[in-house]
Amino acid sequence: DLSKCGINLITVLFTLILDGVSALPSAMTLASLVPIAFGIGMASWNSPTFEWIGFLAAMLSATSQAALNVSSKRVMNRTGVKGSEAQRSMVLVALCICLIMTGSNSAIEKIRVWRSSADDSRDDGEVSVVDD
């Protein structure tokens, strides 16, 4: 699966771009990524069809997971929060985001229902005159 295997490669790329060469893992660790990249290529080589939408979705998934990996590691290094405390903090942030998204979606839906009912009540009171 491209999205799961590609996360390691994209994480190393993000680390290189954001933190520079000094933040990269050891040469042996980087060398261990070669079989992963080779495996991704081999798994995709004989695919009967190539779907751009599927590829882009897999790349988006892998890129977002890699961004989460790099950003959470940077935050943990800056704040000194580690282990289960860091995990609890990330869960709390995710919960807040979910609550905000759910609340905003609910509010938008209520506004749509309110507008729809207001439009319906205006239509009910109108009398149309047809000339014969």
Backbone as ProteinMPNN parsed JSONL, in Angstrom:
{"seq_chain_A": "DLSKCGINLITVLFTLILDGVSALPSAMTLASLVPIAFGIGMASWNSPTFEWIGFLAAMLSATSQAALNVSSKRVMNRTGVKGSEAQRSMVLVALCICLIMTGSNSAIEKIRVWRSSADDSRDDGEVSVVDD", "coords_chain_A": {"N_chain_A": [[0.851, -1.18, 0.0], [0.764, 2.02, -1.03], [0.391, 4.41, 0.417], [0.954, 3.751, 3.095], [3.574, 2.707, 3.001], [4.969, 4.753, 1.79], [5.057, 6.777, 3.673], [7.32, 6.784, 5.359], [9.388, 7.522, 3.594], [8.559, 10.084, 2.765], [8.499, 11.376, 5.215], [11.234, 11.504, 5.858], [12.035, 13.172, 3.771], [10.586, 15.558, 4.393], [11.796, 16.121, 6.88], [14.406, 16.65, 6.068], [13.973, 18.937, 4.483], [12.793, 20.781, 6.313], [14.369, 20.74, 8.691], [17.001, 20.375, 7.984], [20.141, 18.787, 7.001], [21.463, 17.918, 9.275], [19.53, 16.914, 10.983], [18.768, 14.528, 9.99], [18.343, 10.92, 10.109], [20.664, 8.211, 10.889], [23.091, 6.864, 8.491], [22.692, 4.139, 8.091], [20.017, 3.838, 8.803], [18.804, 5.414, 6.838], [19.579, 3.893, 4.63], [17.995, 1.692, 5.025], [15.624, 2.458, 3.969], [15.744, 2.063, 1.275], [14.969, -0.632, 0.424], [12.242, -0.33, 0.966], [11.391, 1.691, -0.814], [12.018, 0.358, -3.2], [10.277, -1.817, -2.982], [7.777, -0.534, -3.084], [7.842, 0.373, -5.711], [8.002, -2.111, -7.093], [5.59, -3.322, -6.319], [3.761, -1.687, -7.56], [4.369, -1.921, -10.217], [3.229, -3.948, -11.91], [0.572, -3.295, -12.012], [-2.68, -3.42, -13.328], [-4.164, -1.197, -14.098], [-3.863, 2.352, -13.923], [-4.815, 4.716, -11.74], [-5.271, 8.061, -11.484], [-6.646, 9.521, -9.541], [-6.745, 7.756, -7.366], [-3.979, 7.479, -6.905], [-3.275, 10.132, -6.246], [-4.837, 10.469, -3.952], [-3.642, 8.572, -2.269], [-1.07, 9.686, -2.084], [-1.677, 12.131, -0.861], [-2.633, 11.214, 1.591], [-0.318, 9.923, 2.609], [1.437, 12.097, 2.689], [0.158, 13.833, 4.499], [0.238, 12.285, 6.846], [3.013, 12.079, 7.177], [3.613, 14.777, 7.56], [2.305, 15.165, 9.994], [3.876, 13.461, 11.597], [6.426, 14.743, 11.506], [5.837, 17.354, 12.435], [4.742, 16.843, 14.992], [6.94, 15.694, 16.272], [8.698, 17.854, 16.259], [7.307, 19.661, 17.897], [7.24, 18.202, 20.299], [9.981, 18.141, 20.878], [10.486, 20.86, 21.306], [8.785, 21.563, 23.438], [9.293, 19.72, 25.394], [7.547, 17.792, 26.173], [6.715, 14.439, 26.446], [6.086, 10.961, 25.546], [3.254, 9.386, 27.046], [2.0, 11.674, 27.93], [2.339, 13.462, 25.823], [0.855, 12.105, 23.917], [-1.726, 12.25, 25.034], [-2.088, 15.009, 24.879], [-2.118, 15.414, 22.089], [-4.409, 13.976, 21.428], [-6.318, 15.524, 22.74], [-6.132, 17.938, 21.298], [-6.971, 16.997, 18.774], [-9.586, 16.235, 19.455], [-10.697, 18.736, 20.09], [-10.578, 19.956, 17.543], [-12.317, 18.27, 16.136], [-14.716, 18.753, 17.538], [-15.11, 21.46, 16.978], [-15.397, 21.356, 14.191], [-17.689, 19.717, 14.0], [-19.565, 21.279, 15.368], [-19.601, 23.584, 13.738], [-20.524, 22.478, 11.332], [-23.052, 21.627, 12.155], [-24.233, 24.08, 12.815], [-24.26, 25.306, 10.3], [-25.999, 23.602, 8.948], [-28.36, 24.079, 10.424], [-28.828, 26.733, 9.744], [-29.333, 26.45, 7.005], [-31.72, 24.936, 7.086], [-33.364, 26.76, 8.411], [-33.394, 28.897, 6.544], [-34.572, 27.585, 4.402], [-37.112, 26.975, 5.443], [-38.032, 29.563, 5.843], [-38.135, 30.501, 3.214], [-40.1, 28.781, 2.201], [-42.346, 29.564, 3.699], [-42.753, 32.118, 2.747], [-43.412, 31.551, 0.104], [-45.862, 30.234, 0.438], [-47.651, 32.229, 1.151], [-48.062, 33.753, -1.077], [-50.065, 34.933, -3.761], [-50.867, 34.043, -6.922], [-51.621, 35.572, -10.003], [-53.255, 34.722, -12.869], [-53.566, 35.519, -16.195], [-56.195, 35.017, -18.457]], "CA_chain_A": [[0.0, 0.0, 0.0], [1.627, 3.181, -1.234], [0.282, 5.436, 1.457], [1.622, 3.31, 4.32], [5.014, 2.555, 2.76], [5.553, 6.031, 1.409], [5.133, 7.701, 4.804], [8.715, 6.866, 5.819], [10.175, 8.29, 2.623], [8.138, 11.486, 2.789], [8.928, 11.924, 6.504], [12.656, 11.847, 5.722], [12.103, 14.337, 2.896], [10.155, 16.711, 5.187], [12.827, 16.399, 7.878], [15.516, 17.275, 5.344], [13.575, 20.282, 4.051], [12.495, 21.668, 7.438], [15.387, 20.784, 9.745], [18.329, 20.295, 7.422], [20.85, 17.509, 6.956], [21.877, 17.505, 10.622], [18.42, 16.248, 11.672], [18.49, 13.239, 9.361], [18.81, 9.749, 10.853], [21.969, 7.666, 10.481], [23.183, 6.331, 7.133], [22.086, 2.805, 8.083], [18.565, 4.025, 8.81], [18.439, 5.872, 5.499], [19.759, 2.759, 3.72], [16.869, 0.774, 5.203], [14.494, 2.953, 3.175], [15.892, 1.619, -0.114], [14.053, -1.736, 0.12], [10.857, 0.158, 0.996], [11.158, 2.365, -2.095], [12.038, -0.682, -4.222], [9.044, -2.58, -2.819], [6.667, 0.275, -3.602], [7.941, 0.314, -7.173], [7.684, -3.461, -7.561], [4.165, -3.574, -6.108], [2.99, -0.877, -8.502], [4.844, -2.154, -11.579], [2.334, -4.795, -12.682], [-0.814, -2.886, -11.825], [-3.341, -3.41, -14.635], [-4.618, 0.155, -14.421], [-3.324, 3.414, -13.083], [-5.848, 5.714, -11.476], [-4.685, 9.281, -10.936], [-7.35, 9.914, -8.319], [-6.253, 6.872, -6.31], [-2.598, 7.84, -6.622], [-3.257, 11.424, -5.544], [-5.383, 10.245, -2.61], [-2.599, 7.887, -1.494], [0.002, 10.652, -1.815], [-2.2, 13.08, 0.12], [-2.662, 10.509, 2.872], [1.061, 9.734, 3.068], [2.008, 13.415, 2.981], [-0.429, 14.365, 5.736], [0.775, 11.508, 7.967], [4.406, 12.486, 7.345], [3.59, 16.115, 8.162], [1.963, 14.957, 11.403], [5.059, 12.894, 12.253], [7.486, 15.749, 11.641], [5.409, 18.47, 13.282], [4.604, 16.412, 16.384], [8.286, 15.522, 16.822], [9.25, 19.191, 16.506], [6.62, 20.216, 19.067], [7.709, 17.467, 21.482], [11.342, 18.586, 21.191], [10.455, 22.244, 21.805], [8.065, 21.688, 24.705], [9.769, 18.753, 26.372], [6.479, 16.849, 26.479], [7.053, 13.144, 25.838], [5.344, 9.768, 25.922], [1.795, 9.376, 27.157], [1.527, 13.063, 28.073], [2.257, 14.007, 24.463], [-0.265, 11.451, 23.256], [-2.949, 12.858, 25.577], [-2.193, 16.362, 24.328], [-2.521, 15.318, 20.689], [-5.809, 13.539, 21.412], [-7.114, 16.682, 23.142], [-6.175, 18.853, 20.151], [-7.83, 16.37, 17.759], [-10.961, 16.329, 19.942], [-11.132, 20.131, 19.917], [-10.801, 20.176, 16.116], [-13.549, 17.543, 15.779], [-15.863, 19.461, 18.115], [-15.294, 22.694, 16.208], [-15.936, 20.983, 12.872], [-19.055, 19.229, 14.185], [-20.393, 22.433, 15.72], [-19.786, 24.459, 12.576], [-21.407, 21.783, 10.385], [-24.397, 21.66, 12.717], [-24.729, 25.45, 12.67], [-24.532, 25.525, 8.874], [-27.222, 22.858, 8.621], [-29.496, 24.785, 11.027], [-29.067, 27.928, 8.928], [-29.967, 25.997, 5.763], [-33.099, 24.56, 7.396], [-34.071, 28.001, 8.724], [-33.615, 29.617, 5.291], [-35.525, 26.808, 3.603], [-38.456, 27.163, 5.998], [-38.419, 30.953, 5.6], [-38.506, 30.588, 1.802], [-41.362, 28.063, 2.041], [-43.445, 30.349, 4.272], [-42.994, 33.222, 1.829], [-44.08, 31.008, -1.074], [-47.235, 29.859, 0.808], [-48.513, 33.397, 1.283], [-48.194, 34.469, -2.337], [-51.197, 34.612, -4.63], [-50.47, 34.352, -8.284], [-52.724, 35.925, -10.865], [-53.018, 34.228, -14.232], [-54.472, 36.142, -17.175], [-56.693, 34.074, -19.486]], "C_chain_A": [[0.888, 1.232, 0.0], [1.58, 4.15, -0.076], [1.008, 5.023, 2.726], [3.129, 3.211, 4.131], [5.683, 3.886, 2.455], [5.716, 7.018, 2.544], [6.572, 7.872, 5.264], [9.558, 7.719, 4.887], [9.83, 9.778, 2.681], [8.526, 12.138, 4.112], [10.394, 12.337, 6.45], [12.812, 13.083, 4.847], [11.684, 15.607, 3.639], [11.201, 17.104, 6.223], [14.004, 17.116, 7.232], [15.179, 18.712, 4.969], [13.436, 21.227, 5.24], [13.648, 21.824, 8.425], [16.818, 20.659, 9.246], [18.957, 18.916, 7.555], [21.21, 17.013, 8.352], [20.787, 16.739, 11.368], [18.103, 14.874, 11.085], [18.984, 12.087, 10.234], [20.134, 9.242, 10.28], [21.899, 7.103, 9.058], [22.547, 4.943, 7.048], [20.557, 2.898, 8.055], [18.083, 4.481, 7.442], [18.56, 4.74, 4.479], [18.603, 1.761, 3.844], [15.631, 1.228, 4.439], [14.561, 2.493, 1.724], [14.997, 0.424, -0.418], [12.576, -1.313, 0.132], [10.514, 0.813, -0.337], [11.113, 1.345, -3.232], [10.743, -1.498, -4.171], [7.824, -1.835, -3.324], [6.654, 0.223, -5.124], [7.542, -1.043, -7.721], [6.187, -3.759, -7.407], [3.311, -2.833, -7.127], [3.285, -1.225, -9.955], [3.828, -2.909, -12.437], [0.867, -4.431, -12.518], [-1.502, -2.792, -13.186], [-3.828, -2.023, -15.055], [-3.948, 1.14, -13.479], [-4.4, 4.473, -12.952], [-5.199, 6.925, -10.82], [-5.341, 9.68, -9.622], [-6.878, 9.064, -7.141], [-4.83, 7.201, -5.909], [-2.514, 9.135, -5.824], [-3.813, 11.295, -4.123], [-4.355, 9.561, -1.718], [-1.459, 8.844, -1.139], [-0.432, 11.692, -0.785], [-2.215, 12.456, 1.509], [-1.257, 10.362, 3.445], [1.7, 11.063, 3.463], [1.444, 13.982, 4.275], [0.074, 13.6, 6.957], [2.234, 11.88, 8.234], [4.491, 13.876, 7.98], [3.241, 16.033, 9.645], [3.166, 14.42, 12.172], [6.103, 13.967, 12.53], [7.063, 16.86, 12.592], [5.258, 18.045, 14.74], [5.97, 16.187, 17.03], [8.917, 16.878, 17.131], [8.622, 19.822, 17.749], [7.095, 19.52, 20.344], [9.117, 17.89, 21.873], [11.352, 19.992, 21.788], [9.831, 22.343, 23.194], [8.584, 20.757, 25.788], [8.717, 17.742, 26.794], [6.772, 15.554, 25.74], [6.051, 12.08, 26.254], [3.841, 9.941, 25.976], [1.225, 10.784, 27.335], [1.39, 13.732, 26.7], [1.07, 13.405, 23.723], [-1.6, 12.028, 23.74], [-3.163, 14.25, 25.008], [-2.667, 16.341, 22.881], [-3.982, 14.879, 20.558], [-6.717, 14.708, 21.773], [-7.23, 17.686, 21.996], [-7.088, 18.299, 19.066], [-9.303, 16.445, 18.169], [-11.506, 17.737, 19.765], [-11.433, 20.431, 18.453], [-12.094, 19.5, 15.678], [-14.785, 18.261, 16.309], [-16.154, 20.749, 17.353], [-15.909, 22.391, 14.855], [-17.387, 20.518, 12.983], [-19.996, 20.383, 14.507], [-20.637, 23.341, 14.532], [-20.677, 23.794, 11.535], [-22.847, 21.798, 10.864], [-25.012, 23.046, 12.558], [-25.078, 25.751, 11.218], [-25.817, 24.82, 8.466], [-28.454, 23.55, 9.196], [-29.838, 26.038, 10.229], [-29.752, 27.546, 7.626], [-31.427, 25.647, 5.995], [-33.924, 25.81, 7.665], [-34.372, 28.78, 7.454], [-34.65, 28.913, 4.43], [-36.952, 27.003, 4.12], [-38.937, 28.597, 5.798], [-38.844, 31.137, 4.151], [-39.85, 29.909, 1.553], [-42.534, 28.885, 2.576], [-43.752, 31.557, 3.392], [-43.744, 32.743, 0.598], [-45.533, 30.669, -0.787], [-48.166, 31.059, 0.83], [-48.739, 34.139, -0.012], [-49.414, 33.993, -3.113], [-50.781, 34.989, -6.035], [-51.719, 34.601, -9.113], [-52.355, 35.49, -12.276], [-54.038, 34.879, -15.139], [-54.881, 35.098, -18.207], [-57.094, 34.814, -20.714]], "O_chain_A": [[1.669, 1.449, 0.927], [2.613, 4.655, 0.363], [1.623, 5.867, 3.378], [3.885, 3.598, 5.022], [6.835, 4.11, 2.827], [6.44, 8.003, 2.402], [7.003, 8.993, 5.533], [10.352, 8.544, 5.34], [10.721, 10.627, 2.649], [8.849, 13.326, 4.14], [10.756, 13.405, 6.944], [13.631, 13.952, 5.146], [12.357, 16.631, 3.527], [11.464, 18.29, 6.421], [14.534, 18.077, 7.788], [16.011, 19.606, 5.122], [13.914, 22.36, 5.183], [13.881, 22.918, 8.94], [17.757, 20.825, 10.025], [18.377, 18.004, 8.144], [21.255, 15.805, 8.583], [21.092, 15.988, 12.295], [17.27, 14.143, 11.62], [19.928, 12.25, 11.008], [20.651, 9.787, 9.305], [20.822, 6.895, 8.501], [21.929, 4.609, 6.037], [19.893, 2.126, 7.364], [17.069, 3.992, 6.943], [17.74, 4.637, 3.567], [18.272, 1.067, 2.883], [14.686, 0.455, 4.281], [13.555, 2.527, 1.016], [14.308, 0.445, -1.438], [11.76, -1.871, -0.602], [9.471, 0.526, -0.924], [10.273, 1.448, -4.127], [10.18, -1.829, -5.214], [6.932, -2.434, -3.927], [5.606, 0.053, -5.748], [6.818, -1.119, -8.713], [5.59, -4.385, -8.283], [2.245, -3.315, -7.51], [2.515, -0.854, -10.84], [3.596, -2.531, -13.585], [0.001, -5.231, -12.873], [-0.975, -2.159, -14.102], [-3.892, -1.721, -16.246], [-3.527, 0.786, -12.378], [-4.839, 5.055, -13.945], [-4.642, 6.822, -9.727], [-4.664, 10.128, -8.696], [-6.639, 9.583, -6.05], [-4.498, 7.206, -4.724], [-1.771, 9.225, -4.846], [-3.317, 11.939, -3.198], [-4.206, 9.92, -0.55], [-0.944, 8.813, -0.022], [0.36, 12.089, 0.069], [-1.848, 13.104, 2.489], [-1.028, 10.641, 4.621], [2.421, 11.14, 4.458], [2.188, 14.558, 5.068], [0.314, 14.206, 8.001], [2.646, 11.984, 9.389], [5.341, 14.121, 8.835], [3.817, 16.754, 10.46], [3.445, 14.875, 13.281], [6.603, 14.086, 13.649], [7.838, 17.266, 13.458], [5.61, 18.809, 15.639], [6.14, 16.463, 18.217], [9.594, 17.033, 18.148], [9.315, 20.442, 18.556], [7.327, 20.178, 21.358], [9.426, 17.991, 23.06], [12.148, 20.278, 22.683], [10.294, 23.118, 24.031], [8.338, 20.983, 26.973], [8.964, 16.922, 27.678], [7.047, 15.569, 24.54], [5.27, 12.27, 27.187], [3.23, 10.547, 25.097], [0.092, 11.051, 26.932], [0.44, 14.475, 26.454], [0.365, 14.101, 22.993], [-2.5, 12.266, 22.935], [-4.291, 14.629, 24.691], [-3.512, 17.144, 22.486], [-4.703, 15.356, 19.681], [-7.781, 14.867, 21.173], [-8.309, 18.224, 21.75], [-7.892, 19.037, 18.497], [-10.169, 16.691, 17.33], [-12.647, 17.914, 19.338], [-12.43, 21.086, 18.147], [-12.881, 20.085, 14.935], [-15.791, 18.364, 15.607], [-17.314, 21.086, 17.114], [-16.83, 23.079, 14.417], [-18.221, 20.883, 12.154], [-21.103, 20.452, 13.972], [-21.754, 23.819, 14.334], [-21.502, 24.464, 10.914], [-23.766, 21.965, 10.062], [-26.185, 23.169, 12.205], [-26.095, 26.389, 10.946], [-26.628, 25.376, 7.726], [-29.49, 23.609, 8.533], [-31.013, 26.364, 10.058], [-30.662, 28.245, 7.183], [-32.287, 26.017, 5.195], [-35.059, 25.915, 7.2], [-35.485, 29.279, 7.29], [-35.498, 29.553, 3.807], [-37.885, 27.176, 3.336], [-40.131, 28.823, 5.602], [-39.809, 31.851, 3.877], [-40.657, 30.412, 0.771], [-43.604, 28.899, 1.968], [-44.907, 31.975, 3.307], [-44.62, 33.447, 0.095], [-46.373, 30.8, -1.678], [-49.357, 30.918, 0.553], [-49.539, 35.074, -0.048], [-49.747, 32.808, -3.117], [-50.389, 36.126, -6.296], [-52.739, 33.932, -8.947], [-51.299, 35.839, -12.803], [-55.24, 34.802, -14.885], [-54.041, 34.388, -18.76], [-57.535, 34.202, -21.687]]}, "name": "protein", "num_of_chains": 1, "seq": "DLSKCGINLITVLFTLILDGVSALPSAMTLASLVPIAFGIGMASWNSPTFEWIGFLAAMLSATSQAALNVSSKRVMNRTGVKGSEAQRSMVLVALCICLIMTGSNSAIEKIRVWRSSADDSRDDGEVSVVDD"}
